[in-house]
């Protein structure tokens, strides 16, 4: 996938693609073409990445509208230090008070995700703080879940960990929501971890 057709054809899935392993491999390959290595500002890179992921889910029958298993949101919540008003350099030793909404596809979302609260952490906050993926089969059973969209029934969140010196620094999370219970499993976790790993490598985070 090269040349002017790269962007226009980015959401086209190969004929006969049925497995989630093949789906994520294809999406990952497409991401590599969309974000040629070097010089990718995080805003533009994550904007195209959320569009690619959301649109690919829409075109893959395992998340089709007909069976009620539609992916209804895909996007990013990010460390405030990445934004123009944020304090640089990023202080990896201390948690920020909240994550800020970044590029996404779907309905309007919560502007911030609190990381310091008397209530249990939500899904995005848990993944960010633990630096580990969180798969939630039923969001109504997740203490602290923040219901930005009432139609969401299950969720998966993968942290974005960028190498800075000898450490892996959490700069945000990829959040994907589904309208069905148990919408995501270990295949989705592995596929989205690979997707995020490619983003970490291809984006110029300016840390």
Order of alpha helices (4+ residues) and beta strands (2+ residues): alpha-alpha-beta-alpha-beta-beta-beta-alpha-beta-beta-beta-alpha-beta
